[in-house]
Amino acid sequence: MDYVSALVPPVVMAVFFIGLIVTIVKTQGGANKSKEDAVVDAALARAESARQASPDLKA
């Protein structure tokens, strides 16, 4: 029975990991994709403009 108790934690972790990956893949794209992309683009533009506004920082 030691082998069963040794195998249970990795099997449980593998099942949860597979569930996490499936959930991530299923939620990619869809109706909110363009909204999420717009938020990321806005954040990147804000970071880029802040970087250009302070020329004393080295990139």
C-alpha positions as CSV (number, residue, x, y, z in Angstrom):
1,M,0.0,0.0,0.0
2,D,3.0,2.3,0.2
3,Y,3.1,2.6,-3.6
4,V,-0.5,3.8,-3.6
5,S,0.2,6.6,-1.0
6,A,3.3,7.5,-3.0
7,L,1.4,7.8,-6.3
8,V,-1.7,9.7,-5.1
9,P,-0.2,13.2,-4.7
10,P,1.4,13.3,-8.2
11,V,-1.8,11.9,-9.8
12,V,-3.9,14.5,-8.1
13,M,-1.5,17.3,-9.0
14,A,-1.5,16.1,-12.6
15,V,-5.3,16.0,-12.8
16,F,-5.5,19.6,-11.5
17,F,-2.8,20.8,-13.8
18,I,-4.5,19.3,-16.8
19,G,-7.8,21.0,-15.7
20,L,-5.9,24.3,-15.4
21,I,-4.4,23.9,-18.9
22,V,-7.8,23.0,-20.4
23,T,-9.4,26.0,-18.7
24,I,-6.7,28.4,-20.0
25,V,-7.0,27.0,-23.6
26,K,-10.8,27.3,-23.5
27,T,-10.8,30.9,-22.3
28,Q,-8.4,32.1,-25.0
29,G,-10.0,34.3,-27.6
30,G,-13.8,34.6,-27.6
31,A,-15.9,37.6,-27.2
32,N,-13.6,39.5,-24.8
33,K,-10.4,39.0,-26.9
34,S,-10.5,42.4,-28.6
35,K,-11.3,44.1,-25.3
36,E,-8.4,42.4,-23.5
37,D,-6.1,43.2,-26.4
38,A,-7.1,46.9,-26.3
39,V,-6.3,47.0,-22.5
40,V,-2.9,45.4,-23.1
41,D,-2.1,47.8,-26.0
42,A,-3.1,50.8,-23.9
43,A,-0.9,49.7,-21.0
44,L,2.1,49.1,-23.4
45,A,1.6,52.6,-25.0
46,R,1.4,54.2,-21.5
47,A,4.6,52.4,-20.5
48,E,6.4,53.4,-23.7
49,S,5.3,57.1,-23.4
50,A,6.5,57.1,-19.8
51,R,9.8,55.6,-20.9
52,Q,10.3,58.2,-23.6
53,A,9.3,61.1,-21.2
54,S,12.2,60.3,-18.9
55,P,15.3,60.3,-21.1
56,D,17.8,60.0,-18.1
57,L,16.8,56.4,-17.6
58,K,18.8,53.9,-19.7
59,A,16.8,51.2,-21.5
